[in-house]
Amino acid sequence: MKKGINDEFYTPAQTIINELKWYGYDGYFKDKTIYLPCDYDATLPYIKKEIKKVELPNGQLKIGMDDEVTIYKVVPELFTDEERDNGPRNCQFVAYLTEHKEDFGIKDIYISGFDALTNEGMRFQDAPFDMFDVIITNPPFSQMEEWIEKIVKFGEQGGLFIFLAPLSILTNTFSFPYFKNKSFWCGYTEPSKYEDKDGNIINSYLPSVWLTNLDVNKHKPKRTLSKSWKDHPDEFLPYWNFEAINAVSINDIPYDYSGIIAVPATFLKDLHSEQFELIGLGQGADQLSNIEGFIDKEKEGYTTDMIRTNNTGGIYSKNKTTAGVASSKIVLYTTVDLKNPHKAPFCKILIRNKEILKNRKYYDYNDVITWAKEELKDKPYMDVWNRKLFKNTSNKKVKHGKGKVN
């Protein structure tokens, strides 16, 4: 294991049960061969070595490997109930799936035999995914980009998968295109606790999400929208460099707005694909400026130094240089006077309501600008917008290790 990187976090049984039961009882595992490529457990009493013939292109094999790889097949039926129940087990994925093999109609279960503690066995990078129907695991978080590239390719070939990822993946510019292209989406639950190799709960807050390409709309409810833009136009700041409005929280999404809305990125956990269209990520040079609705302020002559000196939110005012000032091509900025940037809300995704009702009046970005211009004619902007929008919360920092706000 590399010094400074500890990926050896074990998934508690309840975390696995809470998520996998939905897919198991919905029949997604029926007659399927399941593979757990990142799970190793030398204490399992009922695994047997099996040699698999694989055909992999030259250059993809580890040094010393040939066209035969060793994986382990889980064969619980070879043992008595007493042996199975009393045998020590660390891998809760194996335990849960073997105990429900008959209930879920699972054909076979395999594990990789890779031990992260000794670095012995087969890494997921070398594993023959295409030999299996379903991949389920908790991959090494420090190798998430490699994992995503491989698992997405597996999905494109018709494979099914469920895996854990850190919550930060929701705002990762690398992973976001996969969300947008529907390569995967969030599952049902949000784990935050893991165990060490001895089964002790790790005393850290590790927020995570399950990601999958299996249908979750069946059990994931659509969000009830109860706020109206028409009744509360002063609560939705428009963006300065994008044709969208800002929703402070996911509970503020207006039901009568047909344009693009920026919401907290954590909304990806609840997004129902039949209710909302995922437009883009509100940050990143390759993300924001390539989306329809982007307003190129730099092309209009508004420089990053002008963002520092002319903003109405007090941001960057202590800087004498443009160091730390984000370009208007990289992040979203709200505006309160329609002329200058105000603030850059943290980690936003852009969505649009897909459920447009025929007999309802809807509003868009042009309506927002028209309303604001009219209000700003004879009022200072502080009197136009709702006071709660000016609460100074942007400088609060979350210490993720303890989950406390400083």
RODO-2510 file (C-alpha; in nm, 4 decimals, decimal comma):
residues 406
     n   res          X          Y          Z
     1     m     0,0000     0,0000     0,0000
     2     k     0,1298     0,3466    -0,0878
     3     k     0,2377     0,5580     0,2044
     4     g    -0,0169     0,8251     0,2924
     5     i    -0,3037     0,6530     0,1119
     6     n    -0,5374     0,4304     0,3083
     7     d    -0,8002     0,2721     0,0866
     8     e    -0,8580    -0,0280     0,3086
     9     f    -1,2057     0,0658     0,4299
    10     y    -1,4508    -0,2222     0,4670
    11     t    -1,8189    -0,1762     0,3940
    12     p    -2,0471    -0,2553     0,6911
    13     a    -2,3144    -0,5200     0,6416
    14     q    -2,6046    -0,2807     0,6976
    15     t    -2,4731    -0,0417     0,4338
    16     i    -2,4725    -0,3243     0,1794
    17     i    -2,8137    -0,4559     0,2828
    18     n    -2,9741    -0,1107     0,2621
    19     e    -2,8696    -0,0713    -0,1011
    20     l    -2,8460    -0,4149    -0,2633
    21     k    -3,1843    -0,5364    -0,1407
    22     w    -3,3600    -0,3033    -0,3860
    23     y    -3,1871    -0,4566    -0,6884
    24     g    -3,1983    -0,8127    -0,5571
    25     y    -3,5712    -0,8210    -0,4897
    26     d    -3,6413    -0,6358    -0,8170
    27     g    -3,4886    -0,9332    -0,9990
    28     y    -3,1776    -0,7658    -1,1420
    29     f    -2,9516    -1,0470    -1,0163
    30     k    -3,1659    -1,3356    -1,1422
    31     d    -2,9611    -1,5846    -1,3499
    32     k    -2,6654    -1,3473    -1,3390
    33     t    -2,2978    -1,4118    -1,2648
    34     i    -2,1793    -1,1515    -1,0135
    35     y    -1,8173    -1,0450    -0,9769
    36     l    -1,6633    -0,8601    -0,6800
    37     p    -1,3311    -0,7373    -0,8272
    38     c    -1,2001    -0,5378    -0,5308
    39     d    -1,2925    -0,7793    -0,2550
    40     y    -1,0529    -1,0249    -0,0974
    41     d    -1,1074    -1,2398     0,2073
    42     a    -0,8643    -1,5138     0,2979
    43     t    -1,0833    -1,6132     0,5937
    44     l    -1,3752    -1,7243     0,3788
    45     p    -1,4382    -2,0969     0,4353
    46     y    -1,6081    -2,1624     0,1048
    47     i    -1,4122    -2,0275    -0,1863
    48     k    -1,2293    -2,2356    -0,4416
    49     k    -0,9642    -2,1359    -0,6928
    50     e    -1,0723    -2,1422    -1,0537
    51     i    -0,8578    -2,0855    -1,3613
    52     k    -1,0165    -1,8669    -1,6261
    53     k    -0,9011    -1,8428    -1,9852
    54     v    -0,9061    -1,4810    -2,1003
    55     e    -0,8223    -1,3020    -2,4208
    56     l    -0,6770    -0,9595    -2,3531
    57     p    -0,4901    -0,7296    -2,5943
    58     n    -0,1139    -0,7159    -2,5560
    59     g    -0,0028    -0,4469    -2,3173
    60     q    -0,3000    -0,4804    -2,0829
    61     l    -0,1622    -0,7654    -1,8766
    62     k     0,0554    -0,7304    -1,5703
    63     i     0,4158    -0,8395    -1,6126
    64     g     0,4355    -1,2139    -1,5693
    65     m     0,0695    -1,2802    -1,6526
    66     d    -0,0336    -1,4974    -1,9430
    67     d    -0,3767    -1,5734    -2,0816
    68     e    -0,4816    -1,7531    -1,7641
    69     v    -0,5942    -1,5670    -1,4545
    70     t    -0,6914    -1,6950    -1,1132
    71     i    -1,0196    -1,5886    -0,9596
    72     y    -1,2189    -1,7403    -0,6766
    73     k    -1,5645    -1,8847    -0,7025
    74     v    -1,7840    -1,8705    -0,3940
    75     v    -1,9400    -2,2120    -0,3380
    76     p    -2,1453    -2,1984    -0,0148
    77     e    -2,3355    -2,5160    -0,1015
    78     l    -2,0183    -2,7199    -0,0463
    79     f    -2,0373    -2,6526     0,3267
    80     t    -2,2791    -2,7318     0,6044
    81     d    -2,4890    -2,4633     0,7698
    82     e    -2,2741    -2,4892     1,0807
    83     e    -1,9503    -2,4421     0,8886
    84     r    -2,0987    -2,1562     0,6901
    85     d    -2,2394    -1,9759     0,9933
    86     n    -1,9343    -2,0199     1,2149
    87     g    -1,6673    -1,9399     0,9568
    88     p    -1,5022    -1,6002     1,0034
    89     r    -1,5868    -1,3542     0,7283
    90     n    -1,4609    -1,0027     0,6636
    91     c    -1,6155    -0,9345     0,3240
    92     q    -1,9778    -0,8414     0,3839
    93     f    -2,0501    -0,8235     0,0100
    94     v    -1,9760    -1,1955    -0,0174
    95     a    -2,1664    -1,2718     0,3004
    96     y    -2,4841    -1,0912     0,1944
    97     l    -2,4904    -1,2178    -0,1633
    98     t    -2,4235    -1,5805    -0,0684
    99     e    -2,6916    -1,5708     0,1993
   100     h    -2,9403    -1,4406    -0,0594
   101     k    -2,8141    -1,6354    -0,3579
   102     e    -3,1298    -1,8457    -0,3762
   103     d    -3,3646    -1,5552    -0,2897
   104     f    -3,2239    -1,3401    -0,5693
   105     g    -3,1766    -1,6249    -0,8170
   106     i    -2,8042    -1,5542    -0,8547
   107     k    -2,6259    -1,7961    -1,0853
   108     d    -2,2671    -1,7636    -0,9552
   109     i    -2,0532    -1,5311    -0,7415
   110     y    -1,6825    -1,4670    -0,7939
   111     i    -1,4240    -1,2594    -0,6096
   112     s    -1,0903    -1,1346    -0,7375
   113     g    -0,8577    -1,2609    -0,4697
   114     f    -0,6746    -0,9279    -0,4472
   115     d    -0,5418    -0,8387    -0,1024
   116     a    -0,4862    -0,4622    -0,0719
   117     l    -0,2926    -0,5105     0,2512
   118     t    -0,0225    -0,7253     0,0886
   119     n    -0,0731    -0,6101    -0,2711
   120     e    -0,1044    -0,9740    -0,3724
   121     g    -0,3537    -1,1067    -0,6200
   122     m    -0,5286    -0,9495    -0,9184
   123     r    -0,5967    -0,5766    -0,9310
   124     f    -0,9235    -0,4558    -1,0799
   125     q    -0,7267    -0,2965    -1,3653
   126     d    -0,6355    -0,6486    -1,4834
   127     a    -0,9651    -0,8197    -1,4077
   128     p    -1,1654    -0,9730    -1,6974
   129     f    -1,4915    -0,7805    -1,6438
   130     d    -1,6421    -0,8972    -1,9722
   131     m    -1,6720    -1,2522    -1,8384
   132     f    -1,9428    -1,1484    -1,5913
   133     d    -2,2925    -0,9989    -1,5910
   134     v    -2,2884    -0,7765    -1,2828
   135     i    -2,0027    -0,5972    -1,1034
   136     i    -2,0548    -0,4950    -0,7388
   137     t    -1,7865    -0,3489    -0,5131
   138     n    -1,6357    -0,0713    -0,3054
   139     p    -1,3353     0,0285    -0,5217
   140     p    -1,0262     0,2167    -0,3988
   141     f    -1,1284     0,5824    -0,3822
   142     s    -0,7768     0,6995    -0,4696
   143     q    -0,8042     0,5124    -0,8015
   144     m    -1,1545     0,6322    -0,8850
   145     e    -1,0739     0,7746    -1,2285
   146     e    -0,9208     0,4443    -1,3421
   147     w    -1,2149     0,2581    -1,1960
   148     i    -1,4740     0,4780    -1,3700
   149     e    -1,3075     0,4453    -1,7088
   150     k    -1,3109     0,0668    -1,6814
   151     i    -1,6587     0,0258    -1,5341
   152     v    -1,8161     0,2628    -1,7880
   153     k    -1,6623     0,0625    -2,0718
   154     f    -1,8089    -0,2510    -1,9109
   155     g    -2,1489    -0,0795    -1,9015
   156     e    -2,1254     0,0210    -2,2665
   157     q    -2,0789    -0,3469    -2,3497
   158     g    -2,4045    -0,4343    -2,1748
   159     g    -2,2719    -0,5060    -1,8254
   160     l    -2,4535    -0,3986    -1,5083
   161     f    -2,2812    -0,2463    -1,2075
   162     i    -2,3202    -0,1013    -0,8588
   163     f    -2,0313     0,0597    -0,6735
   164     l    -1,9473     0,3023    -0,3963
   165     a    -1,7808     0,6393    -0,4546
   166     p    -1,6930     0,9428    -0,2403
   167     l    -1,9568     1,2154    -0,2233
   168     s    -1,7098     1,4553    -0,3866
   169     i    -1,7660     1,2724    -0,7140
   170     l    -2,0829     1,4786    -0,7573
   171     t    -1,8741     1,7916    -0,8207
   172     n    -1,5811     1,6282    -0,9955
   173     t    -1,5249     1,7699    -1,3448
   174     f    -1,3881     1,4324    -1,4589
   175     s    -1,6921     1,2306    -1,3541
   176     f    -1,9700     1,4790    -1,4341
   177     p    -1,9867     1,4019    -1,8096
   178     y    -2,0690     1,0426    -1,7168
   179     f    -2,3652     1,1632    -1,5123
   180     k    -2,4813     1,3858    -1,7965
   181     n    -2,4429     1,1090    -2,0570
   182     k    -2,6323     0,8701    -1,8283
   183     s    -2,3433     0,6265    -1,8014
   184     f    -2,4377     0,6002    -1,4339
   185     w    -2,6463     0,7753    -1,1706
   186     c    -2,6914     0,7708    -0,7939
   187     g    -2,8463     0,4738    -0,6179
   188     y    -3,0775     0,4798    -0,3181
   189     t    -2,8707     0,5324    -0,0041
   190     e    -2,5872     0,7542     0,1223
   191     p    -2,3368     0,5660     0,3417
   192     s    -2,1040     0,7558     0,5726
   193     k    -1,9482     0,4897     0,7954
   194     y    -1,6894     0,2218     0,7206
   195     e    -1,5068    -0,0474     0,9178
   196     d    -1,1436    -0,1439     0,9605
   197     k    -1,0180    -0,4979     0,8951
   198     d    -1,1207    -0,6028     1,2471
   199     g    -1,4812    -0,4896     1,2062
   200     n    -1,4489    -0,1705     1,4122
   201     i    -1,6315     0,1401     1,2907
   202     i    -1,3806     0,3981     1,1669
   203     n    -1,4156     0,7174     1,3667
   204     s    -1,4429     0,9437     1,0642
   205     y    -1,7200     1,0900     0,8573
   206     l    -1,6772     0,9539     0,5028
   207     p    -1,9823     1,0639     0,3010
   208     s    -2,0350     0,8404     0,0000
   209     v    -2,2847     0,7540    -0,2709
   210     w    -2,3756     0,4390    -0,4575
   211     l    -2,3487     0,4690    -0,8360
   212     t    -2,5188     0,2319    -1,0781
   213     n    -2,6543     0,1854    -1,4296
   214     l    -2,9544    -0,0105    -1,3012
   215     d    -3,2964     0,1567    -1,3056
   216     v    -3,3701     0,3296    -0,9745
   217     n    -3,6676     0,5408    -1,0830
   218     k    -3,9047     0,2649    -0,9704
   219     h    -3,8357     0,3331    -0,6011
   220     k    -3,6946     0,6870    -0,6122
   221     p    -3,9806     0,9371    -0,5685
   222     k    -4,0108     1,2502    -0,7753
   223     r    -3,9575     1,5751    -0,5870
   224     t    -4,2671     1,7741    -0,4897
   225     l    -4,2213     2,1360    -0,6020
   226     s    -4,4084     2,3826    -0,3822
   227     k    -4,2487     2,7230    -0,4482
   228     s    -4,3550     2,9626    -0,7231
   229     w    -4,1212     3,2033    -0,9040
   230     k    -4,4151     3,4336    -0,9741
   231     d    -4,4926     3,4625    -0,6014
   232     h    -4,1273     3,4899    -0,4905
   233     p    -3,9224     3,6501    -0,7728
   234     d    -3,7024     3,8269    -0,5160
   235     e    -3,5664     3,4907    -0,3907
   236     f    -3,4077     3,3803    -0,7187
   237     l    -3,0995     3,5744    -0,8212
   238     p    -3,0211     3,5623    -1,1928
   239     y    -2,6754     3,4672    -1,3078
   240     w    -2,4454     3,7285    -1,4549
   241     n    -2,2636     3,4980    -1,6962
   242     f    -2,5309     3,2393    -1,7659
   243     e    -2,9006     3,2440    -1,8551
   244     a    -3,0183     3,0743    -1,5384
   245     i    -3,1490     3,1510    -1,1893
   246     n    -3,0062     3,0382    -0,8580
   247     a    -3,2021     2,8157    -0,6196
   248     v    -3,0465     2,8446    -0,2739
   249     s    -3,1605     2,4959    -0,1775
   250     i    -3,3233     2,2019    -0,3514
   251     n    -3,6451     2,2860    -0,1647
   252     d    -3,6575     2,6189    -0,3496
   253     i    -3,6885     2,4783    -0,7033
   254     p    -3,9849     2,6700    -0,8543
   255     y    -4,2588     2,4722    -1,0218
   256     d    -4,3502     2,7541    -1,2635
   257     y    -4,0064     2,8157    -1,4151
   258     s    -3,9216     2,6526    -1,7481
   259     g    -3,5661     2,7834    -1,7860
   260     i    -3,2380     2,6550    -1,6459
   261     i    -3,1999     2,6456    -1,2666
   262     a    -2,8750     2,6140    -1,0706
   263     v    -2,9171     2,3904    -0,7658
   264     p    -2,6726     2,2432    -0,5098
   265     a    -2,4714     1,9581    -0,6630
   266     t    -2,5988     1,7189    -0,3951
   267     f    -2,9284     1,7241    -0,5863
   268     l    -2,7712     1,4587    -0,8107
   269     k    -2,8466     1,2122    -0,5308
   270     d    -3,2203     1,2795    -0,5660
   271     l    -3,2480     1,3595    -0,9341
   272     h    -3,5279     1,1681    -1,1053
   273     s    -3,4438     1,1434    -1,4747
   274     e    -3,8102     1,1583    -1,5773
   275     q    -3,8638     1,4846    -1,3869
   276     f    -3,5486     1,6880    -1,4537
   277     e    -3,3014     1,7236    -1,7386
   278     l    -2,9384     1,7479    -1,6327
   279     i    -2,7889     2,0376    -1,8306
   280     g    -2,4377     2,0795    -1,6951
   281     l    -2,1948     2,1531    -1,4136
   282     g    -2,1589     2,5096    -1,2873
   283     q    -1,7805     2,5029    -1,2829
   284     g    -1,4853     2,3994    -1,4964
   285     a    -1,3466     2,5489    -1,8169
   286     d    -1,4546     2,2536    -2,0292
   287     q    -1,7974     2,2347    -1,8695
   288     l    -1,9531     2,5777    -1,8286
   289     s    -1,8502     2,7691    -2,1401
   290     n    -1,9661     2,4919    -2,3741
   291     i    -2,3271     2,4924    -2,2565
   292     e    -2,6009     2,6812    -2,4410
   293     g    -2,6954     2,9799    -2,2273
   294     f    -2,3386     3,0762    -2,1341
   295     i    -2,2736     3,4523    -2,1539
   296     d    -1,9121     3,5305    -2,2437
   297     k    -1,8311     3,8323    -2,0261
   298     e    -1,4650     3,8250    -2,1232
   299     k    -1,5656     3,8695    -2,4846
   300     e    -1,7603     4,1744    -2,3703
   301     g    -1,4404     4,3106    -2,2147
   302     y    -1,5031     4,2194    -1,8493
   303     t    -1,1675     4,1003    -1,7104
   304     t    -1,0876     3,8987    -1,3985
   305     d    -0,9436     4,2161    -1,2428
   306     m    -1,2805     4,3844    -1,2946
   307     i    -1,4452     4,0911    -1,1157
   308     r    -1,2170     4,1600    -0,8192
   309     t    -1,2829     4,5358    -0,8092
   310     n    -1,6409     4,5730    -0,9348
   311     n    -1,8218     4,2829    -0,7683
   312     t    -2,1117     4,3740    -0,5392
   313     g    -2,0616     4,0862    -0,2976
   314     g    -1,7415     4,2015    -0,1314
   315     i    -1,5479     3,9006    -0,2628
   316     y    -1,1783     3,9350    -0,3392
   317     s    -1,1797     4,2925    -0,2072
   318     k    -0,8645     4,2315     0,0010
   319     n    -0,6649     4,0992    -0,2929
   320     k    -0,4309     4,3422    -0,4638
   321     t    -0,3865     4,1087    -0,7580
   322     t    -0,6132     3,8755    -0,9482
   323     a    -0,4715     3,5743    -0,7614
   324     g    -0,7607     3,3513    -0,6584
   325     v    -1,0097     3,5349    -0,8774
   326     a    -1,1988     3,2831    -1,0896
   327     s    -1,2579     3,3612    -1,4546
   328     s    -1,6184     3,4075    -1,5629
   329     k    -1,5560     3,1175    -1,8021
   330     i    -1,4857     2,8807    -1,5126
   331     v    -1,7511     2,9511    -1,2466
   332     l    -2,1035     3,0877    -1,2275
   333     y    -2,1578     3,4345    -1,0813
   334     t    -2,4916     3,5678    -0,9640
   335     t    -2,5791     3,9344    -1,0098
   336     v    -2,7924     4,1744    -0,8076
   337     d    -2,7631     4,4881    -1,0226
   338     l    -2,7606     4,3144    -1,3641
   339     k    -2,4310     4,4897    -1,4435
   340     n    -2,1646     4,3312    -1,2232
   341     p    -2,0975     3,9928    -1,0648
   342     h    -2,2123     3,9406    -0,7073
   343     k    -2,0947     3,6030    -0,5771
   344     a    -2,0076     3,2566    -0,7009
   345     p    -2,2367     3,0028    -0,5268
   346     f    -2,0527     2,6850    -0,4301
   347     c    -2,0832     2,3659    -0,6357
   348     k    -2,3907     2,4035    -0,8524
   349     i    -2,5401     2,1833    -1,1218
   350     l    -2,7722     2,3102    -1,3914
   351     i    -3,1104     2,1441    -1,4399
   352     r    -3,4385     2,2052    -1,6209
   353     n    -3,7877     2,0886    -1,5366
   354     k    -3,9110     1,8312    -1,7916
   355     e    -4,2667     1,8084    -1,6600
   356     i    -4,4259     2,1122    -1,8265
   357     l    -4,8032     2,1239    -1,7803
   358     k    -5,0171     2,2583    -2,0652
   359     n    -5,2448     2,4817    -1,8581
   360     r    -4,9804     2,6375    -1,6321
   361     k    -4,8078     2,9722    -1,6922
   362     y    -4,4293     2,9329    -1,6952
   363     y    -4,1518     3,1913    -1,6710
   364     d    -3,7959     3,2006    -1,8045
   365     y    -3,4715     3,3982    -1,7774
   366     n    -3,6064     3,6870    -1,9857
   367     d    -3,8971     3,7272    -1,7443
   368     v    -3,6523     3,7381    -1,4527
   369     i    -3,4399     4,0094    -1,6168
   370     t    -3,7483     4,2109    -1,7148
   371     w    -3,8823     4,1968    -1,3575
   372     a    -3,5448     4,2909    -1,2075
   373     k    -3,4890     4,5835    -1,4440
   374     e    -3,8267     4,7254    -1,3531
   375     e    -3,7621     4,6894    -0,9797
   376     l    -3,4113     4,8388    -1,0030
   377     k    -3,5350     5,1561    -1,1731
   378     d    -3,6217     5,3247    -0,8459
   379     k    -3,4824     5,0952    -0,5747
   380     p    -3,1319     5,0051    -0,4563
   381     y    -3,0611     4,6378    -0,5165
   382     m    -3,0583     4,5642    -0,1425
   383     d    -3,4276     4,6566    -0,1379
   384     v    -3,5111     4,4535    -0,4467
   385     w    -3,3872     4,1121    -0,3393
   386     n    -3,4878     3,9112    -0,0357
   387     r    -3,2612     3,9849     0,2612
   388     k    -3,1857     3,6189     0,3229
   389     l    -2,9872     3,6128    -0,0006
   390     f    -2,7293     3,8444     0,1530
   391     k    -2,6470     3,6328     0,4563
   392     n    -2,2722     3,5858     0,4705
   393     t    -2,2290     3,2082     0,4534
   394     s    -1,9747     3,1829     0,1731
   395     n    -1,6723     3,1873     0,4043
   396     k    -1,7790     2,8955     0,6217
   397     k    -1,5589     2,5916     0,5806
   398     v    -1,6625     2,2339     0,6412
   399     k    -1,4032     2,0074     0,7955
   400     h    -1,5098     1,6833     0,6309
   401     g    -1,3141     1,4609     0,8660
   402     k    -1,5363     1,5533     1,1615
   403     g    -1,8389     1,6981     0,9879
   404     k    -1,8179     2,0255     1,1825
   405     v    -1,8565     2,3800     1,0565
   406     n    -1,5892     2,6293     1,1616
***
